Amino acid sequence: DFTRIASSDPVMWRDICIANRHALGPMLSGFAEEMGELADRIADADGEALLEIFERAKAARDRYIDGIE
């Protein structure tokens, strides 16, 4: 829950981010790229691509919840 995280100690999160910057940097860059691609599909009204994205997201969550991953 992001609201719980946001209410945590900012100093702690600053230190966690700095300590993990080598892992977080590439991960956040990849996330930003994926969000850009999602924004493009929405702007293009590309229903097929959006459906594929959301089907993959659902399948990944279902695997996680079922303990497969």
C-alpha angles and dihedrals in degrees: 000000000000094000090060091049091048091054092054125100108294091209091057092051091046090054093045091051093048093046091050099037095121091059097034097050098063092038093053091045090053091047091051090051092050091048089050090052090049091051089051092051090050092047090049091048086231098171095176093053091045091050091052091049093050093044090053090047092051092047091050092050092046091052090049094049091047090052095242095126 
